[in-house]
């Protein structure tokens, strides 16, 4: 049986996401564990939540102009 974190990671992959920017922490442990088993998604560590949002939004070729927050709001963004 899949966990919610695994389902989120699989949904991101199906949506064409390749990178997840964030800060690891207790609220994201399950999600970062799910990312480790999926080579299609790369984790990019940042120093601050705002930096994650700017990095995801400024990425050339981003499928959307606004980053998404799949786990805890302001903790992880993706492109």
PDB file as gemmi writes it, atoms N, CA and C in Angstrom:
CRYST1    1.000    1.000    1.000  90.00  90.00  90.00 P 1                      
ATOM      1  N   UNK A   1       0.841  -1.175   0.000  1.00  0.00           N  
ATOM      2  CA  UNK A   1       0.000   0.000   0.000  1.00  0.00           C  
ATOM      3  C   UNK A   1       0.886   1.239   0.000  1.00  0.00           C  
ATOM      4  N   UNK A   2       0.519   2.210  -0.814  1.00  0.00           N  
ATOM      5  CA  UNK A   2       1.276   3.451  -0.916  1.00  0.00           C  
ATOM      6  C   UNK A   2       0.919   4.411   0.218  1.00  0.00           C  
ATOM      7  N   UNK A   3       1.911   5.200   0.592  1.00  0.00           N  
ATOM      8  CA  UNK A   3       1.662   6.252   1.575  1.00  0.00           C  
ATOM      9  C   UNK A   3       1.194   7.509   0.837  1.00  0.00           C  
ATOM     10  N   UNK A   4       0.682   8.471   1.574  1.00  0.00           N  
ATOM     11  CA  UNK A   4       0.264   9.736   0.973  1.00  0.00           C  
ATOM     12  C   UNK A   4       1.461  10.417   0.327  1.00  0.00           C  
ATOM     13  N   UNK A   5       2.608  10.385   0.980  1.00  0.00           N  
ATOM     14  CA  UNK A   5       3.815  11.004   0.432  1.00  0.00           C  
ATOM     15  C   UNK A   5       4.203  10.363  -0.895  1.00  0.00           C  
ATOM     16  N   UNK A   6       4.098   9.051  -0.994  1.00  0.00           N  
ATOM     17  CA  UNK A   6       4.406   8.359  -2.250  1.00  0.00           C  
ATOM     18  C   UNK A   6       3.422   8.739  -3.342  1.00  0.00           C  
ATOM     19  N   UNK A   7       2.158   8.868  -2.989  1.00  0.00           N  
ATOM     20  CA  UNK A   7       1.151   9.280  -3.968  1.00  0.00           C  
ATOM     21  C   UNK A   7       1.411  10.699  -4.454  1.00  0.00           C  
ATOM     22  N   UNK A   8       1.819  11.580  -3.556  1.00  0.00           N  
ATOM     23  CA  UNK A   8       2.152  12.952  -3.956  1.00  0.00           C  
ATOM     24  C   UNK A   8       3.339  12.937  -4.914  1.00  0.00           C  
ATOM     25  N   UNK A   9       4.379  12.188  -4.583  1.00  0.00           N  
ATOM     26  CA  UNK A   9       5.556  12.100  -5.450  1.00  0.00           C  
ATOM     27  C   UNK A   9       5.180  11.543  -6.816  1.00  0.00           C  
ATOM     28  N   UNK A  10       4.365  10.512  -6.856  1.00  0.00           N  
ATOM     29  CA  UNK A  10       3.935   9.932  -8.135  1.00  0.00           C  
ATOM     30  C   UNK A  10       3.096  10.918  -8.942  1.00  0.00           C  
ATOM     31  N   UNK A  11       2.268  11.696  -8.270  1.00  0.00           N  
ATOM     32  CA  UNK A  11       1.457  12.708  -8.948  1.00  0.00           C  
ATOM     33  C   UNK A  11       2.344  13.800  -9.533  1.00  0.00           C  
ATOM     34  N   UNK A  12       3.376  14.200  -8.796  1.00  0.00           N  
ATOM     35  CA  UNK A  12       4.310  15.199  -9.319  1.00  0.00           C  
ATOM     36  C   UNK A  12       5.013  14.684 -10.571  1.00  0.00           C  
ATOM     37  N   UNK A  13       5.434  13.437 -10.543  1.00  0.00           N  
ATOM     38  CA  UNK A  13       6.092  12.832 -11.708  1.00  0.00           C  
ATOM     39  C   UNK A  13       5.131  12.805 -12.888  1.00  0.00           C  
ATOM     40  N   UNK A  14       3.899  12.370 -12.652  1.00  0.00           N  
ATOM     41  CA  UNK A  14       2.899  12.308 -13.721  1.00  0.00           C  
ATOM     42  C   UNK A  14       2.576  13.694 -14.283  1.00  0.00           C  
ATOM     43  N   UNK A  15       2.786  14.731 -13.480  1.00  0.00           N  
ATOM     44  CA  UNK A  15       2.516  16.106 -13.904  1.00  0.00           C  
ATOM     45  C   UNK A  15       3.714  16.745 -14.599  1.00  0.00           C  
ATOM     46  N   UNK A  16       4.817  16.027 -14.701  1.00  0.00           N  
ATOM     47  CA  UNK A  16       5.988  16.536 -15.386  1.00  0.00           C  
ATOM     48  C   UNK A  16       6.984  17.284 -14.517  1.00  0.00           C  
ATOM     49  N   UNK A  17       6.819  17.220 -13.210  1.00  0.00           N  
ATOM     50  CA  UNK A  17       7.751  17.888 -12.291  1.00  0.00           C  
ATOM     51  C   UNK A  17       9.058  17.117 -12.274  1.00  0.00           C  
ATOM     52  N   UNK A  18      10.175  17.851 -12.277  1.00  0.00           N  
ATOM     53  CA  UNK A  18      11.498  17.214 -12.239  1.00  0.00           C  
ATOM     54  C   UNK A  18      12.311  17.582 -11.017  1.00  0.00           C  
ATOM     55  N   UNK A  19      12.017  18.732 -10.404  1.00  0.00           N  
ATOM     56  CA  UNK A  19      12.785  19.202  -9.253  1.00  0.00           C  
ATOM     57  C   UNK A  19      11.853  19.642  -8.138  1.00  0.00           C  
ATOM     58  N   UNK A  20      12.271  19.360  -6.912  1.00  0.00           N  
ATOM     59  CA  UNK A  20      11.539  19.816  -5.737  1.00  0.00           C  
ATOM     60  C   UNK A  20      12.525  20.606  -4.882  1.00  0.00           C  
ATOM     61  N   UNK A  21      12.197  21.858  -4.607  1.00  0.00           N  
ATOM     62  CA  UNK A  21      13.041  22.746  -3.809  1.00  0.00           C  
ATOM     63  C   UNK A  21      12.458  22.818  -2.405  1.00  0.00           C  
ATOM     64  N   UNK A  22      13.305  22.707  -1.393  1.00  0.00           N  
ATOM     65  CA  UNK A  22      12.761  22.793  -0.049  1.00  0.00           C  
ATOM     66  C   UNK A  22      13.795  22.699   1.046  1.00  0.00           C  
ATOM     67  N   UNK A  23      13.257  22.683   2.261  1.00  0.00           N  
ATOM     68  CA  UNK A  23      14.050  22.556   3.472  1.00  0.00           C  
ATOM     69  C   UNK A  23      13.567  21.301   4.181  1.00  0.00           C  
ATOM     70  N   UNK A  24      14.440  20.312   4.387  1.00  0.00           N  
ATOM     71  CA  UNK A  24      13.979  19.105   5.069  1.00  0.00           C  
ATOM     72  C   UNK A  24      13.646  19.394   6.528  1.00  0.00           C  
ATOM     73  N   UNK A  25      12.713  18.668   7.041  1.00  0.00           N  
ATOM     74  CA  UNK A  25      12.307  18.824   8.433  1.00  0.00           C  
ATOM     75  C   UNK A  25      11.279  17.774   8.789  1.00  0.00           C  
ATOM     76  N   UNK A  26      10.888  17.743  10.034  1.00  0.00           N  
ATOM     77  CA  UNK A  26       9.967  16.713  10.505  1.00  0.00           C  
ATOM     78  C   UNK A  26       8.694  16.625   9.683  1.00  0.00           C  
ATOM     79  N   UNK A  27       8.163  17.769   9.252  1.00  0.00           N  
ATOM     80  CA  UNK A  27       6.909  17.738   8.506  1.00  0.00           C  
ATOM     81  C   UNK A  27       7.070  17.159   7.107  1.00  0.00           C  
ATOM     82  N   UNK A  28       8.302  17.080   6.608  1.00  0.00           N  
ATOM     83  CA  UNK A  28       8.541  16.571   5.253  1.00  0.00           C  
ATOM     84  C   UNK A  28       9.277  15.245   5.219  1.00  0.00           C  
ATOM     85  N   UNK A  29       9.538  14.617   6.342  1.00  0.00           N  
ATOM     86  CA  UNK A  29      10.334  13.385   6.347  1.00  0.00           C  
ATOM     87  C   UNK A  29       9.755  12.304   5.448  1.00  0.00           C  
ATOM     88  N   UNK A  30       8.467  12.074   5.526  1.00  0.00           N  
ATOM     89  CA  UNK A  30       7.850  11.063   4.670  1.00  0.00           C  
ATOM     90  C   UNK A  30       7.971  11.407   3.200  1.00  0.00           C  
ATOM     91  N   UNK A  31       7.809  12.693   2.892  1.00  0.00           N  
ATOM     92  CA  UNK A  31       7.901  13.141   1.501  1.00  0.00           C  
ATOM     93  C   UNK A  31       9.325  13.013   0.967  1.00  0.00           C  
ATOM     94  N   UNK A  32      10.325  13.436   1.750  1.00  0.00           N  
ATOM     95  CA  UNK A  32      11.703  13.318   1.281  1.00  0.00           C  
ATOM     96  C   UNK A  32      12.124  11.850   1.166  1.00  0.00           C  
ATOM     97  N   UNK A  33      11.586  10.993   2.024  1.00  0.00           N  
ATOM     98  CA  UNK A  33      11.845   9.552   1.880  1.00  0.00           C  
ATOM     99  C   UNK A  33      11.272   9.040   0.563  1.00  0.00           C  
ATOM    100  N   UNK A  34      10.077   9.491   0.212  1.00  0.00           N  
ATOM    101  CA  UNK A  34       9.460   9.079  -1.050  1.00  0.00           C  
ATOM    102  C   UNK A  34      10.268   9.588  -2.244  1.00  0.00           C  
ATOM    103  N   UNK A  35      10.842  10.786  -2.127  1.00  0.00           N  
ATOM    104  CA  UNK A  35      11.651  11.328  -3.222  1.00  0.00           C  
ATOM    105  C   UNK A  35      12.911  10.508  -3.457  1.00  0.00           C  
ATOM    106  N   UNK A  36      13.491   9.996  -2.381  1.00  0.00           N  
ATOM    107  CA  UNK A  36      14.734   9.216  -2.511  1.00  0.00           C  
ATOM    108  C   UNK A  36      14.554   7.970  -3.364  1.00  0.00           C  
ATOM    109  N   UNK A  37      13.358   7.431  -3.409  1.00  0.00           N  
ATOM    110  CA  UNK A  37      13.119   6.202  -4.170  1.00  0.00           C  
ATOM    111  C   UNK A  37      12.645   6.489  -5.596  1.00  0.00           C  
ATOM    112  N   UNK A  38      12.587   7.743  -5.963  1.00  0.00           N  
ATOM    113  CA  UNK A  38      12.133   8.130  -7.300  1.00  0.00           C  
ATOM    114  C   UNK A  38      13.210   8.981  -7.976  1.00  0.00           C  
ATOM    115  N   UNK A  39      14.024   8.349  -8.821  1.00  0.00           N  
ATOM    116  CA  UNK A  39      15.111   9.093  -9.473  1.00  0.00           C  
ATOM    117  C   UNK A  39      14.619  10.164 -10.449  1.00  0.00           C  
ATOM    118  N   UNK A  40      13.352  10.127 -10.817  1.00  0.00           N  
ATOM    119  CA  UNK A  40      12.807  11.143 -11.726  1.00  0.00           C  
ATOM    120  C   UNK A  40      12.687  12.503 -11.055  1.00  0.00           C  
ATOM    121  N   UNK A  41      12.677  12.545  -9.725  1.00  0.00           N  
ATOM    122  CA  UNK A  41      12.553  13.792  -8.976  1.00  0.00           C  
ATOM    123  C   UNK A  41      13.863  14.101  -8.254  1.00  0.00           C  
ATOM    124  N   UNK A  42      14.347  15.309  -8.465  1.00  0.00           N  
ATOM    125  CA  UNK A  42      15.576  15.743  -7.795  1.00  0.00           C  
ATOM    126  C   UNK A  42      15.229  16.692  -6.658  1.00  0.00           C  
ATOM    127  N   UNK A  43      15.821  16.476  -5.493  1.00  0.00           N  
ATOM    128  CA  UNK A  43      15.633  17.357  -4.345  1.00  0.00           C  
ATOM    129  C   UNK A  43      16.698  18.438  -4.399  1.00  0.00           C  
ATOM    130  N   UNK A  44      16.293  19.697  -4.276  1.00  0.00           N  
ATOM    131  CA  UNK A  44      17.225  20.827  -4.254  1.00  0.00           C  
ATOM    132  C   UNK A  44      17.051  21.515  -2.901  1.00  0.00           C  
ATOM    133  N   UNK A  45      18.093  21.421  -2.081  1.00  0.00           N  
ATOM    134  CA  UNK A  45      18.045  22.021  -0.743  1.00  0.00           C  
ATOM    135  C   UNK A  45      18.282  23.520  -0.847  1.00  0.00           C  
ATOM    136  N   UNK A  46      17.472  24.288  -0.141  1.00  0.00           N  
ATOM    137  CA  UNK A  46      17.633  25.741  -0.086  1.00  0.00           C  
ATOM    138  C   UNK A  46      17.706  26.172   1.376  1.00  0.00           C  
ATOM    139  N   UNK A  47      18.125  27.406   1.611  1.00  0.00           N  
ATOM    140  CA  UNK A  47      18.279  27.891   2.984  1.00  0.00           C  
ATOM    141  C   UNK A  47      17.010  28.487   3.568  1.00  0.00           C  
ATOM    142  N   UNK A  48      16.059  28.859   2.696  1.00  0.00           N  
ATOM    143  CA  UNK A  48      14.868  29.547   3.176  1.00  0.00           C  
ATOM    144  C   UNK A  48      13.702  29.223   2.250  1.00  0.00           C  
ATOM    145  N   UNK A  49      12.482  29.194   2.798  1.00  0.00           N  
ATOM    146  CA  UNK A  49      11.295  28.887   2.005  1.00  0.00           C  
ATOM    147  C   UNK A  49      11.127  29.860   0.845  1.00  0.00           C  
ATOM    148  N   UNK A  50      11.418  31.113   1.088  1.00  0.00           N  
ATOM    149  CA  UNK A  50      11.275  32.114   0.032  1.00  0.00           C  
ATOM    150  C   UNK A  50      12.247  31.837  -1.107  1.00  0.00           C  
ATOM    151  N   UNK A  51      13.456  31.401  -0.774  1.00  0.00           N  
ATOM    152  CA  UNK A  51      14.435  31.065  -1.809  1.00  0.00           C  
ATOM    153  C   UNK A  51      13.940  29.907  -2.662  1.00  0.00           C  
ATOM    154  N   UNK A  52      13.244  28.962  -2.056  1.00  0.00           N  
ATOM    155  CA  UNK A  52      12.690  27.839  -2.808  1.00  0.00           C  
ATOM    156  C   UNK A  52      11.655  28.320  -3.813  1.00  0.00           C  
ATOM    157  N   UNK A  53      10.796  29.222  -3.384  1.00  0.00           N  
ATOM    158  CA  UNK A  53       9.769  29.747  -4.280  1.00  0.00           C  
ATOM    159  C   UNK A  53      10.392  30.534  -5.427  1.00  0.00           C  
ATOM    160  N   UNK A  54      11.387  31.370  -5.130  1.00  0.00           N  
ATOM    161  CA  UNK A  54      12.048  32.134  -6.192  1.00  0.00           C  
ATOM    162  C   UNK A  54      12.791  31.206  -7.154  1.00  0.00           C  
ATOM    163  N   UNK A  55      13.481  30.199  -6.622  1.00  0.00           N  
ATOM    164  CA  UNK A  55      14.229  29.282  -7.479  1.00  0.00           C  
ATOM    165  C   UNK A  55      13.293  28.512  -8.400  1.00  0.00           C  
ATOM    166  N   UNK A  56      12.198  28.030  -7.864  1.00  0.00           N  
ATOM    167  CA  UNK A  56      11.252  27.270  -8.679  1.00  0.00           C  
ATOM    168  C   UNK A  56      10.584  28.154  -9.724  1.00  0.00           C  
ATOM    169  N   UNK A  57      10.224  29.362  -9.342  1.00  0.00           N  
ATOM    170  CA  UNK A  57       9.554  30.262 -10.263  1.00  0.00           C  
ATOM    171  C   UNK A  57      10.459  30.820 -11.338  1.00  0.00           C  
ATOM    172  N   UNK A  58      11.758  30.922 -11.050  1.00  0.00           N  
ATOM    173  CA  UNK A  58      12.703  31.505 -11.995  1.00  0.00           C  
ATOM    174  C   UNK A  58      13.347  30.470 -12.898  1.00  0.00           C  
ATOM    175  N   UNK A  59      13.077  29.227 -12.668  1.00  0.00           N  
ATOM    176  CA  UNK A  59      13.695  28.162 -13.459  1.00  0.00           C  
ATOM    177  C   UNK A  59      13.282  28.286 -14.920  1.00  0.00           C  
ATOM    178  N   UNK A  60      14.254  28.400 -15.835  1.00  0.00           N  
ATOM    179  CA  UNK A  60      13.907  28.483 -17.253  1.00  0.00           C  
ATOM    180  C   UNK A  60      13.153  27.229 -17.703  1.00  0.00           C  
ATOM    181  N   UNK A  61      12.113  27.425 -18.454  1.00  0.00           N  
ATOM    182  CA  UNK A  61      11.340  26.295 -18.958  1.00  0.00           C  
ATOM    183  C   UNK A  61      10.384  25.703 -17.959  1.00  0.00           C  
ATOM    184  N   UNK A  62      10.137  26.410 -16.862  1.00  0.00           N  
ATOM    185  CA  UNK A  62       9.191  25.912 -15.876  1.00  0.00           C  
ATOM    186  C   UNK A  62       7.824  25.764 -16.524  1.00  0.00           C  
ATOM    187  N   UNK A  63       7.138  24.664 -16.232  1.00  0.00           N  
ATOM    188  CA  UNK A  63       5.825  24.468 -16.840  1.00  0.00           C  
ATOM    189  C   UNK A  63       4.779  25.455 -16.339  1.00  0.00           C  
ATOM    190  N   UNK A  64       5.001  26.025 -15.171  1.00  0.00           N  
ATOM    191  CA  UNK A  64       4.062  27.015 -14.639  1.00  0.00           C  
ATOM    192  C   UNK A  64       4.845  28.202 -14.135  1.00  0.00           C  
ATOM    193  N   UNK A  65       4.189  29.332 -14.043  1.00  0.00           N  
ATOM    194  CA  UNK A  65       4.878  30.512 -13.544  1.00  0.00           C  
ATOM    195  C   UNK A  65       4.866  30.572 -12.025  1.00  0.00           C  
ATOM    196  N   UNK A  66       4.023  29.764 -11.396  1.00  0.00           N  
ATOM    197  CA  UNK A  66       3.979  29.765  -9.929  1.00  0.00           C  
ATOM    198  C   UNK A  66       4.330  28.384  -9.409  1.00  0.00           C  
ATOM    199  N   UNK A  67       5.187  28.311  -8.401  1.00  0.00           N  
ATOM    200  CA  UNK A  67       5.559  27.013  -7.842  1.00  0.00           C  
ATOM    201  C   UNK A  67       4.407  26.386  -7.070  1.00  0.00           C  
ATOM    202  N   UNK A  68       4.464  25.075  -6.918  1.00  0.00           N  
ATOM    203  CA  UNK A  68       3.436  24.388  -6.136  1.00  0.00           C  
ATOM    204  C   UNK A  68       3.994  24.012  -4.779  1.00  0.00           C  
ATOM    205  N   UNK A  69       3.134  23.785  -3.821  1.00  0.00           N  
ATOM    206  CA  UNK A  69       3.548  23.388  -2.478  1.00  0.00           C  
ATOM    207  C   UNK A  69       2.904  22.051  -2.156  1.00  0.00           C  
ATOM    208  N   UNK A  70       3.587  20.947  -2.459  1.00  0.00           N  
ATOM    209  CA  UNK A  70       2.959  19.639  -2.315  1.00  0.00           C  
ATOM    210  C   UNK A  70       2.870  19.116  -0.884  1.00  0.00           C  
ATOM    211  N   UNK A  71       3.699  19.595  -0.009  1.00  0.00           N  
ATOM    212  CA  UNK A  71       3.703  19.019   1.341  1.00  0.00           C  
ATOM    213  C   UNK A  71       3.185  20.063   2.324  1.00  0.00           C  
ATOM    214  N   UNK A  72       4.048  20.642   3.086  1.00  0.00           N  
ATOM    215  CA  UNK A  72       3.631  21.681   4.024  1.00  0.00           C  
ATOM    216  C   UNK A  72       3.763  23.022   3.321  1.00  0.00           C  
ATOM    217  N   UNK A  73       2.780  23.863   3.433  1.00  0.00           N  
ATOM    218  CA  UNK A  73       2.799  25.150   2.723  1.00  0.00           C  
ATOM    219  C   UNK A  73       4.072  25.918   3.058  1.00  0.00           C  
ATOM    220  N   UNK A  74       4.765  26.340   2.032  1.00  0.00           N  
ATOM    221  CA  UNK A  74       5.983  27.102   2.230  1.00  0.00           C  
ATOM    222  C   UNK A  74       7.206  26.259   2.532  1.00  0.00           C  
ATOM    223  N   UNK A  75       7.084  24.957   2.542  1.00  0.00           N  
ATOM    224  CA  UNK A  75       8.218  24.096   2.871  1.00  0.00           C  
ATOM    225  C   UNK A  75       8.845  23.444   1.643  1.00  0.00           C  
ATOM    226  N   UNK A  76       8.068  23.187   0.619  1.00  0.00           N  
ATOM    227  CA  UNK A  76       8.608  22.564  -0.586  1.00  0.00           C  
ATOM    228  C   UNK A  76       7.902  23.145  -1.780  1.00  0.00           C  
ATOM    229  N   UNK A  77       8.684  23.486  -2.802  1.00  0.00           N  
ATOM    230  CA  UNK A  77       8.115  23.958  -4.051  1.00  0.00           C  
ATOM    231  C   UNK A  77       8.710  23.123  -5.165  1.00  0.00           C  
ATOM    232  N   UNK A  78       8.084  23.117  -6.298  1.00  0.00           N  
ATOM    233  CA  UNK A  78       8.568  22.225  -7.346  1.00  0.00           C  
ATOM    234  C   UNK A  78       8.436  22.858  -8.710  1.00  0.00           C  
ATOM    235  N   UNK A  79       9.262  22.353  -9.656  1.00  0.00           N  
ATOM    236  CA  UNK A  79       9.175  22.743 -11.061  1.00  0.00           C  
ATOM    237  C   UNK A  79       9.283  21.512 -11.912  1.00  0.00           C  
TER     238      UNK A  79                                                      
END                                                                             
